[in-house]
Amino acid sequence: MQKVVELLSPWDKYGEGTSGAPALAGPCLAGNRLNLDVYPDGCCHFLRLLKEQREEVVQIEFLRLSSNDSLIGTTLDSLPHLEHLKSLVLKGGHVRDKFGSCQCGSLTSLPQDLGNLKCLTHLDLSFNKLSTLPSCILNLSSLRVLLVSHNSLVALPEDFGCLSKLAFFSAMKNQLMDLPQSIGELSMLQTLDLSENVLQLLPEEIGNLHNCKELVLSGNCLSSIPDSLANLKSLRELHLHSNFLVTVPASLASLPNLSRLNLQNNCLRAVPAEIQALPFVDLHGNPLGETEPSLQAGEPSAGGLRRFSCRLGKNSFPVTSEGCEVVLPCDIHFCFPPGAASDPLRISFRLLKPDPQFVKLRHHDVLLSRVLELQPHGVKFQQEVQIWMPFVTPQILQQHEVVVRTFNGQSWSDLRTRVEQKGGLMMAHCSVLHFSWFLVVSRLVQDECKVPAEGTLLFSSVDPNIKVIFPPGVTKEPRTVKMQVLQVPAKEIDEITAQEGCRASPLLCLSQDSLVDFLNPVTIQLPLPPGVTGLNLDQLSLRLLHGDLEGQTWDDITSQVVLKFTHIYVMFEVTHFSWYWLWYTTKTYIEGIAKKVYERLRLYQVNFIALQRKKDPEQVLLQCVPKHKVDLVLERLKNRYQGPEPSDMVEMFEGEQFFAAFERGISIDMDRPDCVDGRLSFIFYSHLKNMKEVYVTSPVDRKGQAVKGQVSFYRGAVPENIPEDASRRRKGADSLWLATLPIKLPQLKSRCDENPGPLCGFSFLPLNLGNVETGYLTQANLLSIARRVGSDWQTIGLNLGLTYQQIERIGHNNRDDLDKQILGMLFSWAQQNSEDPDCVSKLITAMKESGRQDIADEVETIIDLGRQKYTESIRRVGLEQESSTEDSPIA
C-alpha cells in the first residue's frame, strides 16, 4: 500500500483539498495537470483548450474529466494524443438524480488507441456502465493503479494477468461471477478489492499474489475459499464478511503478517480453534455452535433457505440460484425461492423519501411507507420473489385496503397484497417477477370483475346495495371493470350546506381497461340518500351528478337519464364510466356544493408546532401534525422541548408541499439540500412524520440581548388534479400563509471565559488515537490532516458518523471561518471516538468514502511510520521476540 501511496500522492495533493473550484474563466491548465471534472461543461472546455493551447495540453500528465459530461465520447478520441499522460480519471457520479443518488457516467467502452499511452500509471473508470473491461487497458504496460468500481462488469479478460506492474486494483460493486486464472500472475499487486460482486468460487491461482497486503472479498457469494490463500505471506488484511462461508481453512492462522480477519455475517457454525484464537478475527453474525435448522411445518417460505441480515451501512446483497431469505435493516423481508435467479446476482436497495413529482397518489390514497427501490431494474426472475414491507397502520380501516404499488418506469400499478403480522410489525406481502420501485398505500376498497360477452353482475363489498348489471352483448371482447365506493359522512354535508337538509348517497367510481364505450347500456343501482325512501320521495329534489375521473367537474345529468325508483334504490343506465353521486336537495345549483364536499373529503385538519430543545434553544423542532395526534405528540416531547402552543387548525391535502421560513432576525443554513429560497421544504403525508430539526442562528449580536423572532409556514405546490376551486382560492400572497409561531433565542453568555470549547482560541485537548504498537494519531497529525480538507468537510463529517445536527452546529458557530469549521469537525469526532480502538480505521474508511483517497493514504502512511518506529524501539532495547511479526493490528 505504501508504494501506491507514493504513486498517488503527487497528483492527489493538487486540487483535491481546495475549498472551492476556480472560476471556469480562470487558469484551469496548471503546470502539467488539468482538473475539469468539477465543471458541468468540462469536456467542452478541454476541447477548446486543446484547440487553442495544443502544445501545452499535449504535455499534461494528470487529467480529470467527468464521464457524466455529454461530450465525453467526443473527448475520448482526443486522449491518445496526450502521450505524456500518467494519470487519467474518467469517473461518473458527478450528477445526482432527484433522490440525491449518484448517477453513473455514460462510458461503455474506450478507444483502442488509448492503449498507446505508455506512460499511464493510474486509470480511474469508476461509476460508469462498463459491462466488459476495454481491451485497450491490457496494453497499458506501465499501469499500476486501476479502478473500475461501480460498473456492470460480469467477467475479467482471461489475459488480465498481463498487467504485470499493477499494484492496486478495485472492482467493487460490479457483477463479477468468477476470476480468470491469470489473476495469479499479478506479482506486484498489493491491494485487491473485489467486494460487492457475485463471486462463487476463487481460483487456486489467487494464492500466487505473494505481495498482496490487502484482499477484500466481502459481499460476495462465496461458500468456501481455497487453501492457497495461506500462501499470501505478505497479507495484512483479509475481508470476507457478508458471504455464505460454511468453512474456513485453519491455515489462515499461520499467515505471519495478518492483522485483520473479518468473517462477519457468514454461515459458519464451526471455526477451527486456530482461527478462533486469533485476537484480530471478527466472527459476529455467524450461527456458531448452532445446529442445522430443520424444516418447520406451516412456515410461509421454504425452510431450508439460507437466511441473512444486511447490516446498517450496507446497500446490497447477493442472490444465487440456491435461493435465500434476506432481512434489511429497515425490516423489509425477501424470500428468493430456489431457481428464482438463474445466475448469481447482486441486488441493490435504497429507501427514498417520497417526492410528489414522482409518487403519484390517486384520489383518497394515503401513503403508508417510504419508497423502496430495488436494482437492477427490469431483470426478470424465473420464479416469484416474495416481499414483505412494513407500513404505518392507517387510521381509517373501513372502506380502505392496503396494497403495494410498483412503478415500471412509466406508470404505477397495484399488486395483489396480503396484510400479515411479522415480528410484531404490520407487513404488506406481495410477489413480483421483476424489481423496480415499491411503496405501500391505503386506497379505497376496489372490487373488480371480468365482463364477458354474456354479461355479468358486480357488487360492492363496501355497500352491497350498490351493484352494476352488465346485460348480454354489452361487449365483444372481455374487459376488466373496477369499482370503488366512498361513504360520505352526513356532517361534512351539513357543515358546507349550513344544515339546509341536503343529503347524498355514497360516491361510486367505475373504471374499465378499455377506451371503447359499452355496446349496450349498463344498469347501475345506487341506494337512495339516508332518510329518503320511495314513500316520501320528491322526484324533483333528486339529482344525479356525474364527475370526471379527476374530480375536477361535476355535472347534473338528471335530465339526461331515466331514473327508476324502488322503495330504497335508484337505477339508471349508462354506456361509459366515471364518478356517480346521488343527491337529494331543494337547491337549484348543486354542482358547486358537490365540488366543496368532494374537496373536503380529501382534506386533513392539521396543526403546526415549533419547539426548542430545553438544553439547546438553537435546536428547533418543526412538525405538521394531524389534529387528532397533537396532544399525543406534545406529551411525548414535553420533557425535552418547550415552546408556544400549536398553531390554529389549517387544512392540507395528502402530498401537499409547504415551507417553513424563519423571520425577524432568525435564519438557517441556506446550504441545506431541503432549503429552497431560504425556506425549509416539507411534503405533508398524513401517516408519515412531517418533522425536521434544524439549528438556527441570528445575525443580531446576542451578547447584549435576546432575539425574538418567528417561524412562518406557507403553502407550496399542491398535488395535481385537486378541485379547481381549491386551486383558485390558494392564489395570491395572503392565501399562501398558513401560520406563524414565535421563536426566541436567549442572550448569549461569554463562552470563552465561562466554558471554553474546543475551538475557542484553538485550545485543543491532547489526543492519542490508536495504540502503542501501531503508533498514534496525535493533535499535530489531525492539524496536518485538517490543512488538506476543504469545502468537503461536511461530507467527511457525515461519513465519520457525526450527525447532521452536529455538522450544522459546527457550521453555524464558525460560519465565517472555513478553517475553524474543519477543525471543529475533526476534533469533535476525535474526542467522541478517542476510546474506540477502531477509530483510525474508521477515519481511513470515511476519507475513502468521501473521495479523499489522498488523505486516507496520508493517514496510512502516518500509521506505517508509527509502526516502524515502534518496531525499531523494541529492537533497540532488546525486547524483540524471535517470532515477532512486523505488523500489529489496528484494532
N, C-alpha and C positions, 0 to 999 in steps of 0.2 A: 504493500500500500504506500510505503514511503516513496518508492520510485514514481508511483502515479502522482503523488503529491508534488514531486519535483517537476513532473511533466505538466500538471495542470496549473500550478501557481503562476507561471509567467503571464498567462493571459487573464486568469481569473482576478488578479489584483487590480486590473484596469476595468473601470466601468461598472463592475458588478455591485460595488458597495456605494455608488454615488447616490446622493439623496434625491436626485431628480434628473430626468432626462434633459439633455441640452435641446435648445430650440432647433427645429429642423433646418432653419436657415444658417445655423452655426457651423463650425468646422467639424463635420462628422468624421472626416478622414484624419485620424490622429496617428501619425507615425506609420507603423506597419499593421494597424488594426482598424476595423470598421464594424461598429456595432449598430445595426439597423433594425434589429428585431423589436425594438420598443416603439417604432413608428408604424402607424397604420398603413403608410404607403412606402415602406422601406425598400421594397423591390424596385419601385419606380425611381426612387432616389438613387439606388445602386446603378441602375441602367443609365441614368443621367450622368452620374459621376464617371462611369466607365466611358461614356462618350466624350465628356468634357475634360477629364483628367486621366486618360487611359494609362499614360506612363506611370503615374503614381499608383493607380488602382491595381494594375497587374503585379505590383511589387508587394501587396499586402500579404501578411502571414496569418492573420486572425480575422475571421469573418463570421458574423452572426446575422441570420435572416429568419423571418417568421414564415413558416410554411402555411399559415392561415392567409397569407397575402395572395390576392387573386392573380398576381403576376409571377408567382413563384415558378410556374412551369417555363415561362419565357426566360426567367433569370437563370435557371439551371443550365441552359445551353451556353451561357457565357462563363460559367465557373471553370471549365477545363483550361481556360486561358490564364488562370491565376496559378502559374507554375510554382510559385514560392509558398503557396498556402500550407500552413502547418495545422491550423485548427479551423474546422468548419462546423457550424451549428445551424441546423435547419429544423428546428423544433416547432411543433404546433403548441396548442394550449394557450395562445395569447389572446384568444377571443372566448368569451363566455356566453352560454345560452341564457334563456330567460330565467332559468333556475339558478344561475351562478356557477354552473359547472363548466370546466374547460372543454373546448371543442377541439377535436383532433384536426391537424393540418391535412392538406389535400395530397401529400406525396404518396404515390403508389409505386413509383419506380425512380431510377436515376439514369441519366445519360451514360452510355457505355464509356465515353471519353473521360468521365470523371475518374476512372481507374488509372489515368496517366499522371495523377497528382502524386508524384513520388516522394514529395516532402511531407505529405499529410500524415500527422501522427494522432490527431484527435478528430472524431466524427460523431456528431450527436444528431440522431434522426428520431428522437422520442416524440410521442404524441402525433403520430401520423397514421396512414392507412395501408401500411406495407403488409401484404399477405405472403410475400416471399422476399428473401434478402437479395437486393440487387446484385447481380453477378459482378459488376464493376468493383465492388468492395473487395473481392478476393484478389484484385490486382494491386491493392494499396499495400505495397511491401513494407512500408515504414509505420503502418498503423499500430498504435499502442493502446489507444482508448476507443472503444466502440460502444455507443449507447443506442439501443433500438427499443426501449421500453415503451409501453402503452401503444402498441401496434396490433396487428392481427396475424402475426407470423404463426404458421402451423408447423413449419419444419425449418431446419437449417440445412444448407447445402452439404453434400457428402464430403466435399473437399474443404470444409470450413477450417480444418487444421492447418491450411497453408498460410494462415496469418501468423507466422512464426514469432513475430515480435509483440503480439497482443498481450498486454498486461492487465487490462481491465475490460470486462465485457458484462453489460447489463441488458437482459432481455425480459425483465419483469413485466407482468401484465400483458401477456400475449396468449396464444392458443397452442403453444408447443406441446406435441404429444410424445415426441421421442427426440433423442440426440444422436447425431452421427458418431460413428466410432472414431472418426478423425479428431474429435474434440480432445482426445488424449495427447495429440501432437502439439498442443499449445504449451510448450515447455516454459514460456516466460510468463504465463498467466498467473496473476496474484489474487485477483478478485473475480469471482464468477457469481452473478446474481441471476437466477432463473426462477425467482419466486412468482407466485400468482399465475402459473400456467396449468396445464393438464397432463404433466408428465406422469406416466405409469411405471416406467422402468428406466433405469440408468445403465448405460453401457459399462462393462468392466473397465474399459479404457479410461474412464474418468479418474481411476486411481493412478494414472501416469502424470497427473498435474503436480509434479513434485515441488513447484514453487508457489502453489496456491496457498494463500493465507486466510482467505475468507470465502466460504462456499455457502450460498443462500439458496435453499431449495424449498422454502416454506410455501404453503398454499398450493400444493400440487395434489396428485392422486397416487402417490407412492405408497405401496403396501410393504415394500421391503427396499433395502439398499444393498449394494454389492459389498462384499468383504474387502474389495480392493481399495475402499476408502481408507483403510488402515495404512495404506502406503503413502498417504499425504503427510509426510513428516513435518512440513512447514505450516500445516494448518493450525490456525489460532481460533477461528470461529466457524462453527457448523450449525446452520439454522435449518431445522427440519420440522418446525411446528406446523400445525394445521394440515396434516396429511392423513393417510389411512394406515400408518405403520402398525403392524401387529408384532414385529420383532426388530431388534437392532443387534448388530454383531458386537460381541464383547470386546473385540479387538480395537474398537474405537477408544477404549480407555487407555490404550498404550501409546496413543499419539503424543509425542513428547512436548509439543508446544501448544496443545489445545487448551484454551482458557475459557471457552464458552460452548456449551452444547445445549441447544434449545429443542426439546422434544415435546413441547406442549401440544395439547389438543390432537392427540392421535388415538389409536385403538389399542394401545399397549396394556395388556393385562398382566404381563410379567416382563421384567427387565433384568438382565444379567447383574449379578452382585457387583461386578467391577464397575459397571456404569452407574449404579445407584450410589456407589461410594464416592463418586466424583463430586467435589464441593461446588462445581460450577454448572452442574446439569440441572435443567428445569423440566420437571415431569408433570406439571399441573395440567388438569383437564384430561387425564388418562384414566381408564377404568382399572387401575392397578388392584390386583387381588380379587376382582370380581369374576364370577363365572359367566360363561356364555349365556346370553338371555334365551329363555325358551319362549315359544310362540304362545301368546295369551289369547284365549278364546274371546271373541267379541270385540277385539281391537279393530278400529276402523281401517287400519293400514297393515300391510304385510309385516309380521313381527320380526322377520329375520333381517330387515334392512339396517344398514349402518346408520347410526344417529350421531350427529354432532351439532354443536352450537357455535355460531360465529361470535367472536369476541367484539367488544366495543373497539372502534377504530378500523375494523375490517369492513370492506365493502364488496367482497366477492367470495364465492365458494365453488369448489369443483363438483361435477356430477359425472359419473361413469355409467356404463351400461348395466352395472350391478344394481343401480338404484340407491337411494339413501333418504333419510329424513333429516331435515335441517331446521334449526330454530334460530331466528335472527335476534339481535339484542332488543329489538322493538316488539318481541313476542309474536312476530309473524312466523307461521309454520309452513313447511313444504313437505310433500311426500312425492318422491320420484320413484315410481314402480320400476322393477327390473325391465330393461329394454326400452324405457322411455327415451333415453338418449342412446343413439346407435354408436356414437363416438364420444370420447371424453370431451367435456365441455365445461368452460368456466362461466358461471353466472354472476353478473354484477348487479348490485341493487343500490338504490338510494331512496330516501324518503324526502319528498318535496313539499314545500308549503303550497297550498292551493292558490293558483293565480286565476282570477276570474276571466282573464283573456283566454285561458287555456281550458279551465274546468267550466264547462257549460252546464249549469244546473237548469232543469226544467221546472215548470210551474209546480210549486208546492213541494219541491225536493228539499231535503235537509242533508247537508254534508256531515258525515259522522267520522271521517278519518282524514289523514293526510294522503297525498298521492304517492303510491309505490311504483317506482319504475324498475323494471327488470330487463336486463340486456343479456345476450344480443337480441334485438328485435327481429321478428319475422322467422326465427328458427322454429320449425315445426317438430314437435315431439312425436314419437311413434305411439305413445300411449298418453292418456290424460294425466296431467300433473295436478295434484291436489294443493290448494292454497287455503290457509286459514288466516284471516285478517281481523285483528281486534278492532272494536269500534266503540264509540260512546253510545250508551243506551239512549234512544230517543225519548223525549218527554211524552210525545203522543204515540201511543201504540195502536189504538183503534184506527181503522181506515188506512193505515200505513203499513208498509212492509220493508224489510231491509234487504238490499241487493248489492252485489259487487258490480261496478260499472267499469268497462275497459275501453281504451282508446286504440284504434287501429292505425293511427297516423292521419286519418281524415275525419272520422266521426266516432262518437261514443255509443256504446250499446250495453245493454244489461245482460248479465249472466244468470243462469239458474243458480240460486243461492239457498243454502240451508243455514239457519242460525243455530249454533251449538255453544255449549259452555265447555271451555277447555282451560284447565289450570286456574279456575276462578274468574276467567275473563269471558265476556261475550264475544264470540267469533262468527264472522261471515265466511262460510265454507263454499268454495266453488271449484270447478275443474276446468282446465284450459289445455289447449294443444299448442299454444304459442305464448310468447311473452311480450308485453308492451307496458302500458300504464294502467294502474288499477286504483280504485278508491271505493269507499263504502258510502252509500247514500240511503236515506229513508225516502220512499216515494209513496204516492197513492197506490193502494192495492190495485193490481192490474189483472183483470180476467181476460182471457183470450180464447179464441176457438178458430178452427179451420172451416171456412164456409165452402161446402161443395156445391155443385150444380143442383143437387137435390134439395138444398136448403137445410136450415138447422135453427136451433134456439141458443141464445146466450143470456145467462142470468148473472146478476151482480152478486158476488159473495158478501159485499158490504150491506146492500139493501136488496133482499130477494124480491121486493116489489118492482124492481127495475129489470126489464128484460127487453131483448131485441129479437124480433121474429124475421127470419130470412126465408121467404117462400121459395118453392121450386122454380128453377130458371132464373134465379137472381144473378147468376154469374156463369160464364162459360168455363173459366179456369178457376181452380180453388184459390182462395185468398185468405189471408190471416186478418182477423178483426180483433182489436183490443178495446177494452172498456175500463174506465176509471170513474169512480164516484166520490164526490166530496160533499159531506154533510155540511150544511150552513147553519151555525148557531143563531137562534132567534134574536139574541141580544145584539149581535152585530147589525142586524137589520133594524132593530128598534133604535139603536144609537144614531144611525145615519138618517132614518126616516122620521125621527122625532116622535116615536110612538103613534104613528098615524095608521097603524093596522096593516102594514104591508107584510105579506108572508111569501115564502119561497120554498120550492121543493129542493131536494139535493141537486147538486150540479152534476151533469152527466157529460163525460168526454168520450167520444168514439173516434177511432182512427183505424186505418187499414194500410196494408202494404202495397196497394195498387193505386195508380193515378186515374184509373177509369171508373166512372160512376157505375152504380149497380144497374143492371138491365131492367129490373122490376123494383117498384118501391119496397122499402124495408119498413116494417112497423116497429115503432118504439113505444114502450109503455112506461110512464112515469107516475109516481104516486101524487095525488093532489097535495097542495101545501098543507101544513099542520092546521087542524081546526076547520078545514074545509071538506065537506062531503057532497055527494050528489044530491042530498036532500036540501041543503041550504045554499047551493051553488048559484052565484050570479054569473052567468056566462060572459057578460060584458066586462067583468072585472078580471077575468082570467087571461093572462098574456103569456105567450110562448116566445122566449128570446133565443136567438141564435148568435153565438160568438165565434170569432175566428180562432184558429188553433193557438194563436199567440195571446188571446185575451185582450186585444187592443180595441176591438169594436164589438158592440152588442146591438143587434137589430131586432125589432119587434116583427116577427113573421106570422103573427096570429092570423092575419087575413090571407096568408098565402097557403095555409094548410087547412085540412078538415080535422077538427078536434072531435074525437068520440069519447063520451063520458060513461063511466060506470059509477058505482057508489063511492069507490076510493081511488080509481085510476083515471088517467087521461091517455088516449092512444092517438098517434098521428103517424103519417108516412113521409119518408124522405128518400132521396136517391144518393146523397153524399153525406159525409160525416164531419162533425165538428163538436163544439160545446152546445148543450141544450139546457135551458133553465126555465122552469115554470114558475110564474109569479101570480099572486092574487092581490090586486090593489085597485083603488079607485083613481089613482094618479094617472094623468094622461101621458106624461113623458117618463117612462120607466127605465129607458136605456141609460140615462145619466145616473140614476140611483144604482142600477146594476153594476156600472163601472166602479162606483165608490165602494160598494160592498165587496166586489171581487178584489179590488186593491187592498182593502182592509184584511182580507183573508190571507194575504201574502206578507203582511207587515208584522214585525215583532216590536213589542214595547221594551225599551232598554233605558238604562241609566249609565252615566259616566262617573267614574271615580278617579281621583288623583290624590295619592297618599305619599307621604315622605317617610323614609326609614327613620326611626327614632334615633338610632345611633349615628346616622349619617344623613342629614337632611338634604344633601345634594343628590341623593339617590331617590328618584321619583318613580312610583309605580302608576301606570296609566292602564285603565281597563274599561271596556264596554261590556256591561253585564245585563243579561235579560232581567226584567223587572222582578220576576219571582225568585231570582237567585241572589239579589243584592244583600239581603240580611245575612245569608249564609256565608257569602264571600267576606263581608266586613267582619263577621265574628271570627273567621279563621285568620284574618290579618291583623286584628287589633293589638296583639301583643308585640308586634314588630313594627307596625306602621301607625302613623297618625295623619290626620288631615281633615279637610272640610267634609260636610255632608255630601252625599251623592247629588248629582245634578237632577234637574227636573226630568220627567219622563219624556223621551222622544221615540219616534218610530223609524225603523230601518228595515230594508229588505235583506233577505239572505243573499250573501255575496256582494253587498254594497261596500264601496270604498269610502273611508273617511280619514281625516287628517287631524293631528294634534299639533298646535302651534304654541310655543312658549313666548310670552309677550311681557311688555313693561319691565325691561331690564333683565330678563332671564333668557338664556339661549342654550342650544345643544350643539353637539359636534355635527357640523354640516357634512362631514365626510362619511357618515353612516350610510350603508347601502340602502336602507329603507327611508332615507331622508330625501324629500322632493321639494325643491324650492324653499328649504328651511323648515319644512313641516314633516312630522313623522307620518308615514303612511300605514294605515290599518285596512284590513278586509274583515267585515263582520260576517261571522258564521255562528249561528245561534247555539250550536252544540260544541264548538271548539273554543279554546281560550283566546280571547281578543285582548291580550295583555302584553305590555312591554315595560321593562325597567330601563331607565336612562339616567345618566349623570348630567346634571345641569350646572351651569356656571353663570357668571354675570360680569359684564364689563365695568360695572359700578364698583368703586372701592368700598369693600365691605368691612374694612378695618374700623371705620368710624360709624357705620350704620348698617342696619339690616336692609334687605331688598324685598319689597313687597311686589311681587309680580303675579302672573296668572298664566293658566294654560287654557286655550280655547279649542273647541272641537268644531270641525267644518265638514260638510258633505263633500264627497268627491264624485267619482263616476258611479253611476247606478247600473245594475245588471241590465242586459239587453232585454227588450220587449216588455218593459214594465208598462202599466197603463198610461195612456197618453196624458191624461190629466195630471198624474203624478209627476211626469217629466216637466210639464208646463209650470206647475207650482214651484218646482225646485230651481227655477232660473232666477238670476239676479243675485246681487251681493248679500242682501238680507236673508234670503232663503237658504243660503249655504251655511249660515251659522247654526250650530246645534246647542252648544252650552259653553259656559266659562266657569272655571273654578280657580280659587286663589292658591298661590304658591308663595311661601315666604322662606328666604334664605337668611339665616341668622347672622348676626355680626361676627366677623372673624376675630379670633384671638391670635396673638403672635406665636406662630408655630416654632420658630427658630429658638425663641427664648424658653418656651414652656415645654415643648415636646419635639425636640429636634428629630427630623425624619432623615431617611437615607439620602435624600437629595439636598438637604439644607447645608449649603457650604461644601458640598461634595465630601461629606464626612461619612465614609462607608465603614461598616463593621468588618473586622477581619474575617476572611473566608478561606476555607480549605476544602475544596470539593474533590473527592476521590479517596484514595487510600495510600498508605505509606509505600506500598510496593509499586503501584503504577505511577506515583507522582501526583501532585495536587494541581488543581486549577486555583490559583490564588487571585486576590484582588487585582494584582497587576496584570494577570492573564486576562481577566474579564475586561479591564480597561483597554487592553490591546485589542481584544475582540470587538469591543464597542466601536472602536475607530473605523472598523470595516463595515459596520452595519449602517444602512442608510434609511431611506423612507419606507423600506420594507419591514421596519421594526415591529409593526403591528402584526403582520403575518407571522413573523418569527415568534412573537409573544404568544399568539394563539396556538401555534404548533408546540410550544413549550408547555402548554397546559394552563396558561393564565386565562381567566375568564374575560369575556368581552367587557364586563363592568370594570375589571381591574385595568384593562387597556384604556378604556375611556377615562378613568380617573387619572391615570398617569399622563394621558394626552392633555387633559384639561389643566391639571396642575402645572404643566410645563409647556403650555400651548405656544409660547413664543421662543422656545429653545429646543431644537431637534436633538442636540447632544444630551440634554437632561432627560428627554423622553426615552432615548435609547438606554442611557444608564439606569434610569428608573425601572425600565422593563427587565433588563438583565439582572440587576441586583435584587429586585423583588422576587424574581424566580429563584435566584441563588439562595436567598435567605429562607424561602419556603421549602427548598429541597436540600438544604445543607446536610440533613441526616439521611438522605436517600443514597444508599450505596450504588445505585444505578444511574445517578443524576448525570454523570459525564456522558454516558452512552445516550441518554435521552437528549442531551444538548446536541450531540453529533447528529442524531436522527432528525431532530427538529430543523437543524440547518439544512440537511439534505432535502427534507420535505418542503422547505421554503425556497428551494432552488439556489441555496448558497453552499454549493459543494466546496467553494474556496475556503469558507470559514470552517466547515466540517473538517477539511484537510488540515487546517491550521491547528484545530483542537487536537486531532490525532497526532500531529507532529509534536505538540507540547507533551502529550501523554507518553509518546515513544521516547522523547528526551528524558522525561522523568523516570521512566522505566530503566533506561540505560544508566542514568546517574545512580539509581538505587543499586543496580547490579554491581556497578564499579565500587560503590561504597562498601558493599558486602565483601567484595573481593579484597579490598584494601585492608579491612580489619580481620580477614582470615576466617570469616564465618560462612563462606560458600560451601554448600554440601556437595558431595561428589556427584550426586544425581540431580542437582538443582536445575530447574528449567529457566530459560531466559525470560520467558514471559509469564506474567501472572494475570489473573482475570481482572477485568474491570467489572466488578461485581454489580 
